[in-house]
Amino acid sequence: MELLTIHRKIFVIFRRRRMKWFYAIFRPTEKTRLLDIGGAPNTWIAESRPDIRFPVTLVNLRFPDPDARADSRFTPIDADATNLPFADASFDIAFSNSVIEHMTTWERQQAFATEARRVANKLWIQTPARSFPLEPHVLAPFFQYLPRNLQTRMARHFTIWGLLTKPSNARVEEMLSDIRLLTYREMKQLFPDCLILKERVLGLTKSYVAVRNFI
């Protein structure tokens, strides 16, 4: 399990760097109304500015977090990210970290983007870049470019994720059906009124962040 531990530590490093980027761009205050689409309290507890505690509404259909209900700062909502139960411009910022690629289809990703743009004045929507050599979910190089039938055959025994978690065939199918990585061009299509930032590692684009900070 050492590889998995290393991966988690690397993930934390990138998340901390990304959150510093977020705070520098948006400069939220105690009065900021923030919607985290698909997130969890830990993002705002572990990586938050200690002098700022703004309210966070957490939307997460799959993984409702019981810890969020115990902290008055968080308002957990079980809802579908492609059909959010909020009026237009209900929030100052819509935030999402590595969620839109799990919408399974281009059509659902379009709906996700439309809803995020609708319910908040400002946006921070991050997603892994399809062009990055290492597929971030199964941890295998260039896995995202393989045909689906070959992905299914290789996922269990030829990816770090498969070797560490030993998934069933059903779990493999669930994982592969869940993920649709996005290109830069697709992010521009989904968020035409946003600046698309590129998070780089060794000169390669690791992820994209759609930022709208001018409304």
Order of alpha helices (4+ residues) and beta strands (2+ residues): alpha-beta-alpha-beta-alpha-beta-beta-alpha-beta-beta-beta-alpha-alpha-alpha-alpha-beta-beta
